Amino acid sequence: MSKRLELRFRNEQGRLATISVENPVEPVNPEQVKQAMDTILEQDIFTSSELPLTEIAHAQVVERNVEEVPLD
């Protein structure tokens, strides 16, 4: 089972952009996530469709469970 923290932003056109962090430290601290997302916007180093990110949409933890199907 794997987990990732998805930081979701909107660009100037309102389109969603996602920055993913694999295997985040748990429990996820909402204050630290918000602070990191604010820093990402302030530093203006990421773009989406070549447009700057302009606002925070939301953050979420996604858990993925893969079970292989035996084909014998």
FENLIN-V510054 format. One record per pair of residues at least 12 apart in sequence whose C-alpha atoms are under 6 Angstrom apart, sorted by the first residue. I is the first residue (numbers start at 1). J is the second residue. Records with the same first field share a line. If there is no record, write none. Layout:
# FENLIN-V510054
I=J / J
This chain:
# FENLIN-V510054
1=64 / 65
2=63 / 64
3=23 / 62 / 63
4=21 / 22 / 23 / 61 / 62
5=20 / 21 / 60 / 61
6=19 / 20 / 59 / 60
7=19 / 59
8=57 / 58 / 59
9=55 / 56 / 57
10=53 / 54 / 55
11=52 / 53 / 54
12=54
